[in-house]
Amino acid sequence: MNPDRQRALEEQLALEISRTEKLRATIMALAFTSGFVIALLIFQVWLKRLPSGFGAVFLRVSPIVMTGVGLMTIYGWLARLYISRYVARQKRVPLGFVLINAGFEVSAVSFFILLIARASSPAFAISAPPILIYSLLIMMSVLRLDFWLSLFVAVMVAIQYVLLGRLLLPAVPIEGELGLLMSPIPLYLRAGIFMITGLAAGVIGNDLRHRLIRTTEIVVEKDRAVAMFGQHVSPQVAEQLLREHTGVLTETRHVCILFLDIRNFTRFAESRTPSEVVDYLNALFGPLVEIVDRHGGIINKFLGDGFLAIFGAPLANDQHCLSAVRAALAMLQKVEELGAAQLIPPTRLGIGLHAGMVVTGSVGSHLRREYTVIGDAVNLAARIEQLTKVHSAQLLASDSVIAHLPVEEIATEKLALVQVKGREAPVQIFKLA
């Protein structure tokens, strides 16, 4: 993975985790607020209506409960405000605060266990259902996607729980089954389970982080591949490219190059508005691009009044020359149909075909890259397309293309050898239309 891209993904992931931390803080603040209201109703309304002596234990601890829950509520909303400021600035929440906040959540549970011990018995408090909240906090630490933060929460839970047990349980062992329940053995076993849960949460969180980054990287690579091959690649071709990861590396291939040009386009454009010219090109190129896609080729470049298509790359095709010829003939027929239906003005094309070895691959910088083909075969195909004007033809192909066609598959007319600009040896060309 590109180091710069990985850093960007890590930064973005850190911002998303900060938003998750804000959501956690909001839930905790609302929970503390609800707890404060419920405690107020219980201690100030419900318990006072009970017969004298009933609920006296709860009334004795009411000041501690109200003060503790009140402070937690204030802290919860202040923590949310603090996190919100970092989220609004698109910055990650400082690690120190995350650790303090995690410690506060664990301490809040320990506080409630102490209150239960005051209202009932230490043995009940140390094994009461609220200790399950410890495990919930550990598992919720997975959302931070950090192994060490999950382990930190687990260590905090284990330490506070053991300290609570040593504080609340009798120092002198009690005989019998009750003594076993009030001994340190269950205490240390639960603390050990908390640690194991923390390790599991850390491993899961760390794995999720790597998977999220990897998934994002795959999506980015897919978008880059689609952008590289343009918008005019058929869905079938695009899917195969993504499966095979073709086009990422430079390679040498035997391909068939197709150059297409609209005849007398300059004269046509002089008498039309720019919008009329664009409408004409869209009406013409739309069906032609579909034909190239259908025959397994790709449009590599649009050249104003024409385009360059490739057959045989980036996808391998044993019959790339035949596919190119069939596509060219189909395009000529389609143009006639469009003209007959008066969907476009009368149009004449010039198409040149040549097959040969080229270098294919992604060319450019890290800011912008595009798939392209480089080689003498590309230049010769362009020269052959220009020769259609000389020979009053719409489709010319070199002998290298004809050599790859099945015998008598396509009707051809052999023309005289021609001297092509930039080449010493003459080129044998054939007229197909």
C-alpha positions as CSV (number, residue, x, y, z in Angstrom):
1,M,0.0,0.0,0.0
2,N,1.2,3.5,-0.8
3,P,2.5,5.0,2.5
4,D,0.9,8.4,1.9
5,R,-2.4,6.8,1.1
6,Q,-2.2,4.6,4.2
7,R,-1.5,7.7,6.4
8,A,-4.5,9.4,4.8
9,L,-6.7,6.4,5.5
10,E,-5.4,6.2,9.1
11,E,-6.2,9.8,9.6
12,Q,-9.7,9.5,8.2
13,L,-10.3,6.4,10.3
14,A,-9.1,8.3,13.4
15,L,-11.7,11.0,12.7
16,E,-14.4,8.4,12.3
17,I,-13.4,6.8,15.7
18,S,-13.6,10.3,17.2
19,R,-17.2,10.6,16.0
20,T,-17.8,7.2,17.6
21,E,-16.3,8.5,20.8
22,K,-18.7,11.4,20.6
23,L,-21.6,9.0,20.2
24,R,-20.4,7.0,23.2
25,A,-20.1,10.2,25.3
26,T,-23.6,11.3,24.3
27,I,-25.0,7.9,25.3
28,M,-23.2,8.0,28.6
29,A,-24.3,11.6,29.3
30,L,-27.9,10.7,28.6
31,A,-27.6,7.5,30.7
32,F,-26.2,9.5,33.7
33,T,-28.9,12.2,33.3
34,S,-31.6,9.5,33.2
35,G,-30.1,7.9,36.3
36,F,-30.0,11.2,38.1
37,V,-33.7,11.8,37.4
38,I,-34.7,8.2,38.4
39,A,-32.6,8.5,41.6
40,L,-34.3,11.8,42.4
41,L,-37.8,10.3,41.9
42,I,-36.9,7.3,44.0
43,F,-35.3,9.1,46.9
44,Q,-37.4,12.2,47.0
45,V,-40.8,10.8,46.1
46,W,-41.2,7.0,46.2
47,L,-39.2,6.0,49.3
48,K,-40.7,8.8,51.4
49,R,-44.2,7.5,50.7
50,L,-43.3,4.0,52.1
51,P,-44.0,3.0,55.8
52,S,-41.5,4.3,58.3
53,G,-38.4,2.1,58.5
54,F,-39.0,0.5,55.1
55,G,-36.3,1.6,52.7
56,A,-34.3,3.3,55.4
57,V,-31.1,1.9,54.1
58,F,-31.7,3.4,50.7
59,L,-32.5,6.8,52.3
60,R,-29.1,6.7,54.2
61,V,-27.2,6.3,51.0
62,S,-29.3,8.8,49.0
63,P,-26.9,11.8,49.5
64,I,-24.0,9.7,48.2
65,V,-26.0,8.4,45.2
66,M,-27.3,11.8,44.3
67,T,-23.9,13.5,44.6
68,G,-22.2,10.7,42.6
69,V,-24.7,10.5,39.8
70,G,-24.9,14.3,39.7
71,L,-21.1,14.6,39.2
72,M,-21.2,11.8,36.6
73,T,-23.9,13.7,34.7
74,I,-21.9,16.9,34.7
75,Y,-18.8,15.0,33.6
76,G,-20.7,13.2,30.8
77,W,-21.9,16.4,29.2
78,L,-18.6,18.2,29.6
79,A,-16.8,15.2,28.0
80,R,-19.3,15.3,25.1
81,L,-18.7,19.0,24.6
82,Y,-14.9,18.5,24.7
83,I,-15.1,15.7,22.1
84,S,-17.5,17.7,19.9
85,R,-15.1,20.5,19.6
86,Y,-12.4,18.2,18.2
87,V,-14.9,16.5,15.8
88,A,-16.0,19.9,14.5
89,R,-12.4,20.8,13.8
90,Q,-11.8,17.5,12.0
91,K,-9.2,16.5,14.5
92,R,-8.7,13.3,16.4
93,V,-9.5,13.3,20.2
94,P,-6.3,13.2,22.2
95,L,-5.2,9.8,23.5
96,G,-4.9,11.1,27.0
97,F,-8.5,12.1,27.2
98,V,-9.6,8.8,25.7
99,L,-7.7,7.0,28.5
100,I,-9.2,9.3,31.1
101,N,-12.7,8.8,29.7
102,A,-12.3,5.1,29.7
103,G,-11.1,5.1,33.3
104,F,-14.1,7.2,34.3
105,E,-16.6,4.8,32.7
106,V,-15.0,1.9,34.6
107,S,-14.9,3.9,37.9
108,A,-18.6,4.7,37.5
109,V,-19.5,1.0,37.5
110,S,-17.2,0.5,40.6
111,F,-19.0,3.4,42.3
112,F,-22.4,1.7,41.8
113,I,-21.1,-1.6,43.1
114,L,-20.0,0.2,46.3
115,L,-23.5,1.7,46.6
116,I,-25.0,-1.8,46.3
117,A,-22.6,-3.0,49.0
118,R,-23.8,-0.2,51.3
119,A,-27.5,-0.9,50.6
120,S,-27.3,-4.7,50.8
121,S,-24.3,-7.0,51.5
122,P,-20.7,-7.0,50.2
123,A,-21.0,-10.6,49.1
124,F,-24.0,-9.8,47.0
125,A,-22.5,-6.6,45.6
126,I,-19.3,-8.2,44.4
127,S,-21.3,-10.7,42.3
128,A,-24.4,-8.7,41.5
129,P,-25.6,-8.2,37.9
130,P,-24.0,-4.7,37.6
131,I,-20.6,-6.3,37.3
132,L,-21.7,-7.5,33.9
133,I,-21.4,-3.8,32.8
134,Y,-17.6,-4.3,33.1
135,S,-17.7,-6.8,30.3
136,L,-20.0,-4.5,28.3
137,L,-17.5,-1.7,28.6
138,I,-14.6,-4.0,27.5
139,M,-16.5,-5.2,24.5
140,M,-17.6,-1.6,23.6
141,S,-13.9,-0.7,23.5
142,V,-13.8,-2.7,20.2
143,L,-15.3,0.4,18.6
144,R,-12.0,2.2,19.2
145,L,-10.2,-0.3,17.0
146,D,-7.1,-0.2,19.1
147,F,-5.7,-3.3,20.8
148,W,-3.9,-1.4,23.6
149,L,-7.0,0.7,24.5
150,S,-9.1,-2.5,24.8
151,L,-6.3,-4.0,27.0
152,F,-6.2,-0.8,29.0
153,V,-9.9,-1.0,29.8
154,A,-9.6,-4.7,30.7
155,V,-6.7,-4.0,33.1
156,M,-8.6,-1.1,34.7
157,V,-11.6,-3.3,35.2
158,A,-9.6,-6.2,36.7
159,I,-7.6,-3.9,39.1
160,Q,-10.7,-2.0,40.3
161,Y,-12.7,-5.2,40.7
162,V,-10.0,-7.0,42.7
163,L,-9.6,-3.9,44.9
164,L,-13.3,-3.7,45.5
165,G,-13.3,-7.4,46.4
166,R,-10.4,-7.0,48.8
167,L,-12.1,-4.0,50.3
168,L,-15.6,-5.5,50.7
169,L,-14.9,-9.1,51.5
170,P,-13.9,-10.2,55.0
171,A,-10.2,-10.6,55.6
172,V,-10.8,-13.8,57.7
173,P,-12.0,-16.7,55.7
174,I,-15.5,-18.1,56.5
175,E,-16.0,-21.9,56.5
176,G,-18.7,-23.6,54.4
177,E,-20.1,-22.9,51.0
178,L,-20.7,-19.2,51.9
179,G,-17.0,-19.0,52.7
180,L,-16.1,-20.2,49.2
181,L,-18.4,-17.5,47.6
182,M,-16.8,-14.8,49.8
183,S,-13.3,-16.0,49.2
184,P,-10.9,-14.3,46.8
185,I,-11.0,-17.4,44.4
186,P,-14.2,-16.3,42.5
187,L,-12.9,-12.7,42.6
188,Y,-9.6,-13.6,40.8
189,L,-11.4,-15.9,38.4
190,R,-13.7,-13.1,37.3
191,A,-10.8,-10.7,37.0
192,G,-9.0,-13.3,34.8
193,I,-12.1,-13.5,32.6
194,F,-12.2,-9.7,32.3
195,M,-8.6,-9.8,31.1
196,I,-9.3,-12.5,28.6
197,T,-12.3,-10.5,27.3
198,G,-10.0,-7.5,26.9
199,L,-7.5,-9.4,25.0
200,A,-10.2,-10.8,22.7
201,A,-11.7,-7.3,22.2
202,G,-8.2,-5.9,21.4
203,V,-7.5,-8.6,18.8
204,I,-11.0,-8.1,17.2
205,G,-10.6,-4.3,17.2
206,N,-7.1,-4.5,15.7
207,D,-8.3,-7.0,13.0
208,L,-11.3,-4.8,12.2
209,R,-9.0,-1.8,11.7
210,H,-6.8,-3.6,9.3
211,R,-9.8,-5.0,7.4
212,L,-11.4,-1.6,7.1
213,I,-8.2,0.0,5.8
214,R,-7.7,-2.9,3.4
215,T,-11.3,-2.7,2.2
216,T,-11.0,1.0,1.6
217,E,-7.8,0.4,-0.3
218,I,-9.6,-2.2,-2.5
219,V,-12.4,0.3,-3.2
220,V,-9.9,3.0,-4.0
221,E,-8.0,0.7,-6.3
222,K,-11.3,-0.3,-8.1
223,D,-12.3,3.3,-8.6
224,R,-8.8,4.0,-9.9
225,A,-9.0,1.1,-12.3
226,V,-12.4,2.2,-13.6
227,A,-11.1,5.8,-14.0
228,M,-8.0,4.5,-15.8
229,F,-10.0,2.6,-18.4
230,G,-12.6,5.4,-18.8
231,Q,-16.3,5.4,-18.9
232,H,-16.5,3.5,-22.2
233,V,-15.6,0.0,-21.1
234,S,-18.4,-2.5,-21.0
235,P,-19.4,-3.8,-17.5
236,Q,-18.2,-7.3,-18.5
237,V,-14.7,-6.0,-19.5
238,A,-14.5,-3.8,-16.3
239,E,-15.4,-6.7,-14.1
240,Q,-12.8,-8.9,-15.7
241,L,-10.2,-6.2,-15.4
242,L,-10.8,-5.8,-11.7
243,R,-10.7,-9.6,-11.2
244,E,-7.4,-10.0,-13.1
245,H,-5.9,-6.7,-11.9
246,T,-4.8,-6.1,-15.5
247,G,-3.5,-2.8,-16.6
248,V,-1.7,-2.2,-13.4
249,L,1.7,-3.4,-14.7
250,T,3.4,-2.5,-18.0
251,E,3.5,-5.4,-20.4
252,T,4.2,-6.2,-24.1
253,R,1.3,-7.6,-26.1
254,H,0.2,-8.3,-29.6
255,V,-2.9,-6.2,-30.3
256,C,-5.0,-4.8,-33.1
257,I,-5.2,-1.0,-33.2
258,L,-8.3,0.7,-34.7
259,F,-8.2,4.4,-35.7
260,L,-11.6,6.0,-36.6
261,D,-12.1,9.4,-38.2
262,I,-15.1,11.3,-39.4
263,R,-14.6,12.5,-42.9
264,N,-15.2,16.2,-43.7
265,F,-15.8,16.9,-40.0
266,T,-14.2,20.4,-40.1
267,R,-16.5,21.6,-42.9
268,F,-19.5,20.1,-41.0
269,A,-18.5,21.9,-37.7
270,E,-18.0,25.3,-39.4
271,S,-21.7,25.6,-40.2
272,R,-23.0,24.4,-36.8
273,T,-23.0,25.8,-33.3
274,P,-20.8,24.1,-30.7
275,S,-23.8,22.5,-29.0
276,E,-25.0,21.1,-32.3
277,V,-21.6,19.6,-32.9
278,V,-21.5,18.0,-29.5
279,D,-25.0,16.6,-29.9
280,Y,-24.0,15.1,-33.3
281,L,-20.8,13.5,-31.8
282,N,-22.8,12.0,-28.9
283,A,-25.5,10.6,-31.2
284,L,-22.8,9.1,-33.4
285,F,-20.2,7.9,-30.9
286,G,-22.8,6.3,-28.5
287,P,-23.7,3.4,-30.8
288,L,-20.1,3.0,-32.1
289,V,-18.7,2.7,-28.5
290,E,-21.3,0.0,-27.8
291,I,-20.2,-1.9,-30.8
292,V,-16.5,-1.7,-29.7
293,D,-17.6,-2.9,-26.2
294,R,-19.6,-5.7,-27.7
295,H,-16.6,-7.0,-29.6
296,G,-14.3,-7.0,-26.6
297,G,-12.4,-3.8,-27.4
298,I,-11.9,-0.7,-25.4
299,I,-11.9,3.0,-26.4
300,N,-8.5,4.2,-25.3
301,K,-8.8,7.9,-26.5
302,F,-11.3,10.2,-28.1
303,L,-9.5,12.4,-30.7
304,G,-12.1,15.1,-31.3
305,D,-13.7,13.8,-34.5
306,G,-12.6,10.2,-34.0
307,F,-11.1,7.7,-31.5
308,L,-8.5,5.1,-30.9
309,A,-9.7,1.6,-29.9
310,I,-7.7,-1.4,-28.8
311,F,-8.5,-5.1,-29.3
312,G,-6.4,-7.7,-27.4
313,A,-5.5,-5.5,-24.4
314,P,-5.9,-5.1,-21.6
315,L,-7.9,-8.3,-21.9
316,A,-6.3,-11.2,-23.8
317,N,-8.2,-12.2,-27.0
318,D,-6.9,-14.9,-29.4
319,Q,-9.0,-13.5,-32.2
320,H,-8.4,-9.8,-31.5
321,C,-7.9,-9.0,-35.3
322,L,-11.1,-10.7,-36.2
323,S,-13.0,-8.9,-33.4
324,A,-11.6,-5.6,-34.6
325,V,-12.6,-6.2,-38.3
326,R,-16.1,-7.3,-37.3
327,A,-16.4,-4.2,-35.0
328,A,-15.2,-1.9,-37.8
329,L,-17.7,-3.4,-40.4
330,A,-20.5,-3.2,-37.8
331,M,-19.7,0.5,-37.1
332,L,-19.9,1.3,-40.8
333,Q,-23.3,-0.5,-41.1
334,K,-24.5,1.3,-38.0
335,V,-23.6,4.7,-39.4
336,E,-25.6,3.9,-42.6
337,E,-28.6,2.9,-40.5
338,L,-28.4,6.1,-38.4
339,G,-28.2,8.2,-41.5
340,A,-31.1,6.4,-43.2
341,A,-33.2,7.0,-40.0
342,Q,-32.2,10.7,-40.1
343,L,-30.8,10.4,-36.6
344,I,-27.6,12.0,-37.8
345,P,-26.6,13.8,-41.0
346,P,-25.1,11.7,-43.8
347,T,-21.7,10.6,-42.4
348,R,-18.7,8.9,-43.9
349,L,-16.0,7.3,-41.8
350,G,-12.4,6.4,-42.3
351,I,-11.1,3.4,-40.3
352,G,-7.6,2.1,-40.3
353,L,-6.5,-1.3,-38.7
354,H,-3.1,-2.6,-37.9
355,A,-1.8,-5.4,-35.7
356,G,1.5,-5.6,-33.9
357,M,3.4,-5.6,-30.7
358,V,2.9,-2.7,-28.3
359,V,3.7,-1.8,-24.8
360,T,0.6,-1.4,-22.7
361,G,0.2,-0.1,-19.2
362,S,-0.5,2.7,-16.8
363,V,1.4,5.9,-17.7
364,G,1.4,9.2,-15.7
365,S,2.1,10.4,-12.2
366,H,0.7,9.6,-8.8
367,L,-1.8,12.4,-9.3
368,R,-3.2,11.2,-12.6
369,R,-2.6,8.0,-14.6
370,E,-4.2,6.5,-17.6
371,Y,-4.0,3.3,-19.5
372,T,-2.3,3.6,-22.9
373,V,-0.6,1.7,-25.7
374,I,2.8,2.7,-27.1
375,G,4.6,1.4,-30.1
376,D,5.1,1.6,-33.9
377,A,1.9,-0.4,-34.4
378,V,-0.1,2.6,-33.1
379,N,1.6,5.1,-35.5
380,L,1.1,2.7,-38.5
381,A,-2.6,2.3,-37.7
382,A,-3.0,6.0,-37.7
383,R,-1.2,6.3,-41.1
384,I,-3.4,3.6,-42.6
385,E,-6.5,5.4,-41.5
386,Q,-5.2,8.5,-43.4
387,L,-4.8,6.4,-46.5
388,T,-8.6,5.8,-46.6
389,K,-8.8,9.3,-48.2
390,V,-6.3,8.4,-50.9
391,H,-8.0,5.1,-51.8
392,S,-11.6,6.3,-51.4
393,A,-12.2,3.6,-48.8
394,Q,-13.9,3.5,-45.5
395,L,-12.0,0.6,-44.0
396,L,-8.3,-0.3,-44.7
397,A,-6.2,-3.0,-42.9
398,S,-2.6,-4.0,-43.0
399,D,-1.4,-7.4,-44.1
400,S,-0.7,-8.2,-40.4
401,V,-4.4,-7.9,-39.7
402,I,-5.5,-10.0,-42.7
403,A,-3.0,-12.7,-41.8
404,H,-4.9,-13.3,-38.5
405,L,-8.3,-13.6,-40.2
406,P,-9.9,-17.0,-41.0
407,V,-9.6,-17.9,-44.7
408,E,-12.5,-16.3,-46.7
409,E,-14.1,-15.0,-43.5
410,I,-13.9,-11.4,-44.7
411,A,-14.0,-10.2,-48.2
412,T,-10.9,-8.2,-49.0
413,E,-9.3,-6.3,-51.9
414,K,-5.6,-6.3,-52.1
415,L,-4.2,-2.9,-52.9
416,A,-0.7,-1.9,-54.2
417,L,2.2,-1.6,-51.7
418,V,2.3,1.9,-50.2
419,Q,5.1,3.9,-48.8
420,V,4.1,5.2,-45.3
421,K,5.7,8.2,-43.7
422,G,8.2,7.3,-41.1
423,R,8.8,3.8,-42.5
424,E,11.5,2.6,-45.0
425,A,9.7,-0.6,-46.1
426,P,6.5,-0.4,-48.0
427,V,3.3,-1.6,-46.4
428,Q,0.8,-4.0,-47.9
429,I,-2.8,-2.8,-47.3
430,F,-6.2,-4.3,-48.0
431,K,-9.5,-2.6,-48.7
432,L,-12.4,-4.1,-46.7
433,A,-15.0,-1.4,-47.3
